[in-house]
C-alpha cells in the first residue's frame, strides 16, 4: 500500500513537472520576441545606470578660501562666524552652508546676521567686500 501511494505520488509529480515544462517551452516559443526585447531593455537599463554613475560621479574640486583668523578676531568674529564667512566667500547658499557645517538653516542665518552687524553691512556682497577689505578672507 505504501509503495503504491509513493509510486502514484511520484508519477503525478513527474507528470505535473512535465506539463509545466511543456507549457514553459510553448510560452517561450510564443513570446520569444517579448523575452528578447525585455532582455535587451534590461541590458541597456543596466548599461545606462552604470554610465550615469560613472559620468556624474566626477569629483569637483572644492573652492577654498584663505582666512585670516587674527584679522577676524580684531572685530570679534567667532570661529563659527569665520567658518560661515569662508563658505559665503565660496559662493554657497545658506542651505548649503548649513549642510556643510552640520547646523540648522536658522543657525546659519543668525551667524550671517551677526556678520552683517560686525562688518557694518546690509547685504551679503557688502559683507564679503568688507571682509576682503579687512583681509579676513582672500
QUIMO-V777409 format. One record per backbone hydrogen bond with DSSP energy under -1.0 kcal/mol. CO is the residue of the C=O (numbers start at 1). NH is the residue of the N-H. If there is no record, write none. Layout:
BEGIN
co=CO nh=NH
co=CO nh=NH
END
This chain:
BEGIN
co=1 nh=5
co=2 nh=6
co=3 nh=7
co=4 nh=8
co=5 nh=9
co=6 nh=10
co=7 nh=11
co=8 nh=12
co=9 nh=13
co=10 nh=14
co=11 nh=15
co=12 nh=16
co=13 nh=17
co=14 nh=18
co=15 nh=19
co=16 nh=20
co=17 nh=21
co=18 nh=22
co=19 nh=23
co=20 nh=24
co=21 nh=25
co=22 nh=26
co=23 nh=27
co=24 nh=28
co=25 nh=29
co=26 nh=30
co=27 nh=31
co=31 nh=35
co=32 nh=36
co=33 nh=37
co=34 nh=38
co=35 nh=39
co=36 nh=40
co=37 nh=41
co=38 nh=42
co=39 nh=43
co=40 nh=44
co=41 nh=45
co=42 nh=46
co=43 nh=47
co=44 nh=48
co=45 nh=49
co=46 nh=50
co=47 nh=51
co=48 nh=52
co=49 nh=53
co=50 nh=54
co=51 nh=55
co=52 nh=56
co=53 nh=57
co=66 nh=138
co=68 nh=72
co=69 nh=73
co=70 nh=74
co=72 nh=77
co=73 nh=76
co=78 nh=82
co=79 nh=83
co=80 nh=84
co=81 nh=85
co=82 nh=86
co=83 nh=87
co=84 nh=88
co=85 nh=89
co=86 nh=90
co=87 nh=92
co=88 nh=91
co=93 nh=97
co=94 nh=98
co=95 nh=99
co=96 nh=100
co=97 nh=101
co=98 nh=103
co=104 nh=108
co=105 nh=109
co=106 nh=110
co=107 nh=111
co=108 nh=112
co=109 nh=113
co=110 nh=114
co=111 nh=115
co=112 nh=116
co=113 nh=117
co=114 nh=118
co=115 nh=119
co=116 nh=121
co=123 nh=127
co=124 nh=128
co=125 nh=129
co=126 nh=130
co=127 nh=131
co=128 nh=132
co=129 nh=133
co=130 nh=134
co=131 nh=136
co=136 nh=68
END
